Amino acid sequence: MTLHDRISLTWRYGKAQLLIGAVYNLVCMNYLLSGISYTFFVDCFIVKVLVTAITMYLASKFRNRDSLSLCL
């Protein structure tokens, strides 16, 4: 698999997450440039890493919708 194929697949299946992450980064940079403290930027980065990890876990856990088993 070539690098172009990997980029193409990433864009195809992760487009929403990439776009949301980019908007989040732009908002954080705007706050940083407008004078909000550096610690706010670090906190935003930590929250983004945690949310991304949770999103990736849930996406891999529930990839096949037919295999979901609900325990009642």
MOPAC internal coordinates of N, CA, C and O (Angstrom, degrees):
PM7 1SCF
backbone

  N    0.0000 0     0.00 0     0.00 0    0    0    0
  C    1.4374 1     0.00 0     0.00 0    1    0    0
  C    1.5348 1   108.07 1     0.00 0    2    1    0
  O    1.2310 1   120.94 1   -51.47 1    3    2    1
  N    1.2885 1   115.80 1   128.53 1    3    2    1
  C    1.4612 1   120.60 1  -177.49 1    5    3    2
  C    1.5208 1   110.38 1   -85.53 1    6    5    3
  O    1.2310 1   121.30 1   -11.65 1    7    6    5
  N    1.3174 1   115.12 1   168.35 1    7    6    5
  C    1.4576 1   120.83 1   178.68 1    9    7    6
  C    1.5246 1   110.67 1   -62.53 1   10    9    7
  O    1.2310 1   120.55 1   141.59 1   11   10    9
  N    1.3165 1   116.56 1   -38.41 1   11   10    9
  C    1.4708 1   120.35 1   178.79 1   13   11   10
  C    1.5286 1   110.69 1   -62.23 1   14   13   11
  O    1.2310 1   120.02 1   139.21 1   15   14   13
  N    1.3294 1   117.56 1   -40.79 1   15   14   13
  C    1.4662 1   121.10 1   177.87 1   17   15   14
  C    1.5251 1   111.11 1   -63.25 1   18   17   15
  O    1.2310 1   120.48 1   138.27 1   19   18   17
  N    1.3164 1   116.68 1   -41.73 1   19   18   17
  C    1.4692 1   120.18 1   179.86 1   21   19   18
  C    1.5282 1   111.16 1   -65.27 1   22   21   19
  O    1.2310 1   120.74 1   137.55 1   23   22   21
  N    1.3174 1   116.19 1   -42.45 1   23   22   21
  C    1.4686 1   119.70 1   178.39 1   25   23   22
  C    1.5239 1   110.02 1   -64.59 1   26   25   23
  O    1.2310 1   120.27 1   138.92 1   27   26   25
  N    1.3085 1   117.09 1   -41.08 1   27   26   25
  C    1.4577 1   121.42 1   179.43 1   29   27   26
  C    1.5272 1   111.44 1   -62.94 1   30   29   27
  O    1.2310 1   120.24 1   136.00 1   31   30   29
  N    1.3213 1   117.14 1   -44.00 1   31   30   29
  C    1.4635 1   120.55 1   178.57 1   33   31   30
  C    1.5215 1   111.86 1   -67.39 1   34   33   31
  O    1.2310 1   120.61 1   141.28 1   35   34   33
  N    1.3225 1   116.44 1   -38.72 1   35   34   33
  C    1.4579 1   119.73 1   177.83 1   37   35   34
  C    1.5140 1   110.56 1   -62.91 1   38   37   35
  O    1.2310 1   120.26 1   136.55 1   39   38   37
  N    1.3121 1   117.11 1   -43.45 1   39   38   37
  C    1.4647 1   120.50 1   179.15 1   41   39   38
  C    1.5291 1   110.77 1   -67.00 1   42   41   39
  O    1.2310 1   119.96 1   141.46 1   43   42   41
  N    1.3221 1   117.68 1   -38.54 1   43   42   41
  C    1.4605 1   121.01 1  -178.00 1   45   43   42
  C    1.5217 1   112.13 1   -65.83 1   46   45   43
  O    1.2310 1   120.22 1   133.74 1   47   46   45
  N    1.3368 1   117.18 1   -46.26 1   47   46   45
  C    1.4591 1   120.23 1  -172.88 1   49   47   46
  C    1.5233 1   113.80 1  -100.62 1   50   49   47
  O    1.2310 1   119.26 1   168.97 1   51   50   49
  N    1.3269 1   119.01 1   -11.03 1   51   50   49
  C    1.4460 1   120.45 1  -179.41 1   53   51   50
  C    1.5057 1   113.41 1  -123.19 1   54   53   51
  O    1.2310 1   120.64 1  -159.52 1   55   54   53
  N    1.3339 1   116.38 1    20.48 1   55   54   53
  C    1.4670 1   121.15 1  -175.59 1   57   55   54
  C    1.5244 1   111.83 1   -58.58 1   58   57   55
  O    1.2310 1   119.90 1   134.14 1   59   58   57
  N    1.3094 1   117.79 1   -45.86 1   59   58   57
  C    1.4653 1   120.85 1  -177.38 1   61   59   58
  C    1.5243 1   110.62 1   -63.64 1   62   61   59
  O    1.2310 1   120.24 1   135.13 1   63   62   61
  N    1.3134 1   117.15 1   -44.87 1   63   62   61
  C    1.4622 1   119.84 1  -179.21 1   65   63   62
  C    1.5290 1   111.26 1   -66.20 1   66   65   63
  O    1.2310 1   120.10 1   141.03 1   67   66   65
  N    1.3201 1   117.41 1   -38.97 1   67   66   65
  C    1.4672 1   120.32 1   177.88 1   69   67   66
  C    1.5252 1   111.43 1   -64.69 1   70   69   67
  O    1.2310 1   120.10 1   138.10 1   71   70   69
  N    1.3223 1   117.41 1   -41.90 1   71   70   69
  C    1.4579 1   120.71 1  -179.40 1   73   71   70
  C    1.5269 1   111.64 1   -68.98 1   74   73   71
  O    1.2310 1   120.33 1   138.46 1   75   74   73
  N    1.3273 1   116.98 1   -41.54 1   75   74   73
  C    1.4666 1   120.23 1   177.71 1   77   75   74
  C    1.5206 1   110.40 1   -63.67 1   78   77   75
  O    1.2310 1   120.47 1   138.91 1   79   78   77
  N    1.3296 1   116.71 1   -41.09 1   79   78   77
  C    1.4591 1   120.43 1   177.81 1   81   79   78
  C    1.5185 1   111.93 1   -63.80 1   82   81   79
  O    1.2310 1   120.25 1   141.25 1   83   82   81
  N    1.3258 1   117.13 1   -38.75 1   83   82   81
  C    1.4649 1   120.53 1   179.32 1   85   83   82
  C    1.5256 1   111.07 1   -66.42 1   86   85   83
  O    1.2310 1   120.29 1   137.77 1   87   86   85
  N    1.3165 1   117.05 1   -42.23 1   87   86   85
  C    1.4692 1   120.46 1   178.11 1   89   87   86
  C    1.5308 1   109.78 1   -64.07 1   90   89   87
  O    1.2310 1   120.56 1   138.19 1   91   90   89
  N    1.3173 1   116.54 1   -41.81 1   91   90   89
  C    1.4709 1   121.00 1   178.45 1   93   91   90
  C    1.5278 1   110.46 1   -60.67 1   94   93   91
  O    1.2310 1   120.50 1   136.64 1   95   94   93
  N    1.3291 1   116.66 1   -43.36 1   95   94   93
  C    1.4656 1   120.26 1   178.35 1   97   95   94
  C    1.5270 1   111.56 1   -63.18 1   98   97   95
  O    1.2310 1   120.34 1   138.47 1   99   98   97
  N    1.3164 1   116.96 1   -41.53 1   99   98   97
  C    1.4617 1   120.15 1   179.53 1  101   99   98
  C    1.5259 1   111.92 1   -64.52 1  102  101   99
  O    1.2310 1   120.26 1   139.90 1  103  102  101
  N    1.3212 1   117.11 1   -40.10 1  103  102  101
  C    1.4639 1   120.60 1   177.92 1  105  103  102
  C    1.5288 1   110.05 1   -64.52 1  106  105  103
  O    1.2310 1   120.28 1   135.99 1  107  106  105
  N    1.3303 1   117.06 1   -44.01 1  107  106  105
  C    1.4685 1   120.21 1   178.81 1  109  107  106
  C    1.5272 1   111.24 1   -63.67 1  110  109  107
  O    1.2310 1   119.98 1   138.92 1  111  110  109
  N    1.3172 1   117.64 1   -41.08 1  111  110  109
  C    1.4585 1   120.13 1   178.37 1  113  111  110
  C    1.5257 1   111.25 1   -65.49 1  114  113  111
  O    1.2310 1   120.41 1   143.92 1  115  114  113
  N    1.3249 1   116.82 1   -36.08 1  115  114  113
  C    1.4591 1   120.77 1   177.11 1  117  115  114
  C    1.5232 1   110.45 1   -62.53 1  118  117  115
  O    1.2310 1   120.55 1   135.03 1  119  118  117
  N    1.3291 1   116.55 1   -44.97 1  119  118  117
  C    1.4650 1   119.99 1   177.18 1  121  119  118
  C    1.5187 1   111.37 1   -63.38 1  122  121  119
  O    1.2310 1   120.52 1   139.48 1  123  122  121
  N    1.3275 1   116.61 1   -40.52 1  123  122  121
  C    1.4579 1   120.17 1  -179.70 1  125  123  122
  C    1.5213 1   111.01 1   -64.46 1  126  125  123
  O    1.2310 1   120.13 1   137.60 1  127  126  125
  N    1.3191 1   117.36 1   -42.40 1  127  126  125
  C    1.4589 1   121.07 1  -179.03 1  129  127  126
  C    1.5301 1   112.96 1   -73.08 1  130  129  127
  O    1.2310 1   120.76 1   156.78 1  131  130  129
  N    1.3337 1   116.16 1   -23.22 1  131  130  129
  C    1.4650 1   118.78 1  -179.42 1  133  131  130
  C    1.5221 1   112.54 1   -83.89 1  134  133  131
  O    1.2310 1   119.67 1   179.48 1  135  134  133
  N    1.3123 1   118.24 1    -0.52 1  135  134  133
  C    1.4599 1   119.60 1   172.76 1  137  135  134
  C    1.5077 1   115.23 1   114.07 1  138  137  135
  O    1.2310 1   119.52 1  -179.43 1  139  138  137
  N    1.3157 1   118.52 1     0.57 1  139  138  137
  C    1.4662 1   119.73 1   177.26 1  141  139  138
  C    1.5209 1   107.71 1   -72.14 1  142  141  139
  O    1.2310 1   120.44 1   -32.21 1  143  142  141
  N    1.3031 1   116.76 1   147.79 1  143  142  141
  C    1.4647 1   121.92 1  -171.83 1  145  143  142
  C    1.5246 1   112.94 1   -62.07 1  146  145  143
  O    1.2310 1   121.66 1   -20.56 1  147  146  145
  N    1.3084 1   114.43 1   159.44 1  147  146  145
  C    1.4586 1   122.45 1  -179.43 1  149  147  146
  C    1.5268 1   111.31 1   -64.77 1  150  149  147
  O    1.2310 1   119.89 1   148.70 1  151  150  149
  N    1.3241 1   117.81 1   -31.30 1  151  150  149
  C    1.4687 1   119.90 1  -179.29 1  153  151  150
  C    1.5218 1   111.14 1   -64.54 1  154  153  151
  O    1.2310 1   119.94 1   149.00 1  155  154  153
  N    1.3310 1   117.72 1   -31.00 1  155  154  153
  C    1.4626 1   120.77 1   176.01 1  157  155  154
  C    1.5191 1   110.51 1   -61.75 1  158  157  155
  O    1.2310 1   120.84 1   138.63 1  159  158  157
  N    1.3215 1   116.00 1   -41.37 1  159  158  157
  C    1.4567 1   120.74 1  -179.94 1  161  159  158
  C    1.5296 1   110.63 1   -64.74 1  162  161  159
  O    1.2310 1   120.24 1   138.79 1  163  162  161
  N    1.3154 1   117.15 1   -41.21 1  163  162  161
  C    1.4603 1   121.31 1   178.10 1  165  163  162
  C    1.5273 1   110.36 1   -64.28 1  166  165  163
  O    1.2310 1   120.33 1   138.09 1  167  166  165
  N    1.3215 1   116.97 1   -41.91 1  167  166  165
  C    1.4662 1   120.72 1   177.17 1  169  167  166
  C    1.5225 1   111.15 1   -62.20 1  170  169  167
  O    1.2310 1   120.25 1   138.61 1  171  170  169
  N    1.3254 1   117.13 1   -41.39 1  171  170  169
  C    1.4687 1   120.50 1   177.53 1  173  171  170
  C    1.5239 1   111.09 1   -61.41 1  174  173  171
  O    1.2310 1   120.46 1   139.55 1  175  174  173
  N    1.3240 1   116.74 1   -40.45 1  175  174  173
  C    1.4581 1   120.41 1   179.15 1  177  175  174
  C    1.5230 1   111.13 1   -64.52 1  178  177  175
  O    1.2310 1   120.31 1   137.14 1  179  178  177
  N    1.3234 1   117.01 1   -42.86 1  179  178  177
  C    1.4696 1   120.64 1   179.73 1  181  179  178
  C    1.5249 1   110.40 1   -63.39 1  182  181  179
  O    1.2310 1   120.40 1   136.45 1  183  182  181
  N    1.3221 1   116.85 1   -43.55 1  183  182  181
  C    1.4680 1   120.31 1   178.39 1  185  183  182
  C    1.5203 1   110.31 1   -63.12 1  186  185  183
  O    1.2310 1   120.02 1   139.84 1  187  186  185
  N    1.3257 1   117.56 1   -40.16 1  187  186  185
  C    1.4643 1   120.46 1  -179.99 1  189  187  186
  C    1.5236 1   110.94 1   -63.71 1  190  189  187
  O    1.2310 1   120.22 1   137.94 1  191  190  189
  N    1.3272 1   117.19 1   -42.06 1  191  190  189
  C    1.4641 1   120.46 1   178.96 1  193  191  190
  C    1.5241 1   110.33 1   -62.57 1  194  193  191
  O    1.2310 1   120.07 1   136.43 1  195  194  193
  N    1.3224 1   117.48 1   -43.57 1  195  194  193
  C    1.4681 1   120.61 1   179.61 1  197  195  194
  C    1.5268 1   111.77 1   -64.80 1  198  197  195
  O    1.2310 1   120.38 1   135.52 1  199  198  197
  N    1.3242 1   116.89 1   -44.48 1  199  198  197
  C    1.4727 1   120.15 1  -179.47 1  201  199  198
  C    1.5308 1   110.63 1   -65.57 1  202  201  199
  O    1.2310 1   120.30 1   140.31 1  203  202  201
  N    1.3186 1   117.04 1   -39.69 1  203  202  201
  C    1.4619 1   120.55 1   178.02 1  205  203  202
  C    1.5258 1   110.81 1   -63.80 1  206  205  203
  O    1.2310 1   120.21 1   137.98 1  207  206  205
  N    1.3241 1   117.21 1   -42.02 1  207  206  205
  C    1.4624 1   120.52 1   178.71 1  209  207  206
  C    1.5268 1   111.31 1   -63.49 1  210  209  207
  O    1.2310 1   120.20 1   137.35 1  211  210  209
  N    1.3135 1   117.22 1   -42.65 1  211  210  209
  C    1.4635 1   120.84 1   178.80 1  213  211  210
  C    1.5215 1   110.63 1   -65.66 1  214  213  211
  O    1.2310 1   120.13 1   137.84 1  215  214  213
  N    1.3270 1   117.35 1   -42.16 1  215  214  213
  C    1.4601 1   121.30 1   178.88 1  217  215  214
  C    1.5257 1   111.23 1   -62.42 1  218  217  215
  O    1.2310 1   120.59 1   135.49 1  219  218  217
  N    1.3229 1   116.48 1   -44.51 1  219  218  217
  C    1.4653 1   119.41 1   179.61 1  221  219  218
  C    1.5278 1   111.37 1   -65.61 1  222  221  219
  O    1.2310 1   119.89 1   142.21 1  223  222  221
  N    1.3261 1   117.82 1   -37.79 1  223  222  221
  C    1.4584 1   120.95 1   177.23 1  225  223  222
  C    1.5323 1   110.61 1   -63.68 1  226  225  223
  O    1.2310 1   120.60 1   132.45 1  227  226  225
  N    1.3174 1   116.46 1   -47.55 1  227  226  225
  C    1.4697 1   119.03 1  -179.01 1  229  227  226
  C    1.5150 1   111.75 1   -66.03 1  230  229  227
  O    1.2310 1   119.81 1   143.16 1  231  230  229
  N    1.3167 1   117.97 1   -36.84 1  231  230  229
  C    1.4653 1   120.93 1   178.28 1  233  231  230
  C    1.5190 1   110.78 1   -64.67 1  234  233  231
  O    1.2310 1   120.21 1   140.19 1  235  234  233
  N    1.3308 1   117.20 1   -39.81 1  235  234  233
  C    1.4696 1   119.12 1   179.40 1  237  235  234
  C    1.5207 1   111.42 1   -75.54 1  238  237  235
  O    1.2310 1   120.08 1   147.92 1  239  238  237
  N    1.3262 1   117.45 1   -32.08 1  239  238  237
  C    1.4689 1   121.30 1  -178.57 1  241  239  238
  C    1.5294 1   111.15 1   -69.81 1  242  241  239
  O    1.2310 1   120.26 1   138.50 1  243  242  241
  N    1.3210 1   117.11 1   -41.50 1  243  242  241
  C    1.4625 1   121.07 1  -174.20 1  245  243  242
  C    1.5228 1   112.01 1  -110.49 1  246  245  243
  O    1.2310 1   120.15 1  -146.62 1  247  246  245
  N    1.3116 1   117.31 1    33.38 1  247  246  245
  C    1.4609 1   121.06 1  -179.11 1  249  247  246
  C    1.5288 1   111.28 1   -63.99 1  250  249  247
  O    1.2310 1   120.09 1   132.51 1  251  250  249
  N    1.3101 1   117.44 1   -47.49 1  251  250  249
  C    1.4582 1   121.45 1  -179.50 1  253  251  250
  C    1.5179 1   108.03 1   -95.92 1  254  253  251
  O    1.2310 1   119.83 1   -74.18 1  255  254  253
  N    1.3152 1   117.94 1   105.82 1  255  254  253
  C    1.4550 1   121.89 1  -175.48 1  257  255  254
  C    1.5194 1   112.48 1   -67.85 1  258  257  255
  O    1.2310 1   120.05 1   154.56 1  259  258  257
  N    1.3234 1   117.50 1   -25.44 1  259  258  257
  C    1.4550 1   119.87 1  -179.81 1  261  259  258
  C    1.5182 1   112.30 1   -73.19 1  262  261  259
  O    1.2310 1   119.91 1   160.20 1  263  262  261
  N    1.3164 1   117.77 1   -19.80 1  263  262  261
  C    1.4583 1   119.95 1  -176.76 1  265  263  262
  C    1.5241 1   112.96 1   -95.18 1  266  265  263
  O    1.2310 1   119.85 1  -171.96 1  267  266  265
  N    1.3106 1   117.89 1     8.04 1  267  266  265
  C    1.4622 1   119.74 1   178.12 1  269  267  266
  C    1.5198 1   110.21 1   -70.58 1  270  269  267
  O    1.2310 1   121.15 1   -46.25 1  271  270  269
  N    1.2878 1   115.41 1   133.75 1  271  270  269
  C    1.4632 1   119.22 1   175.46 1  273  271  270
  C    1.5091 1   107.22 1  -124.75 1  274  273  271
  O    1.2310 1   120.87 1   -59.02 1  275  274  273
  N    1.3058 1   115.93 1   120.98 1  275  274  273
  C    1.4590 1   120.91 1  -179.48 1  277  275  274
  C    1.5108 1   109.11 1   -94.68 1  278  277  275
  O    1.2310 1   120.98 1   -54.02 1  279  278  277
  N    1.2964 1   115.73 1   125.98 1  279  278  277
  C    1.4635 1   121.07 1   178.80 1  281  279  278
  C    1.5184 1   107.95 1   -93.52 1  282  281  279
  O    1.2310 1   120.54 1   -65.37 1  283  282  281
  N    1.3081 1   116.57 1   114.63 1  283  282  281
  C    1.4583 1   120.93 1   179.61 1  285  283  282
  C    1.4935 1   110.80 1  -108.37 1  286  285  283
  O    1.2310 1   120.10 1   180.00 1  287  286  285

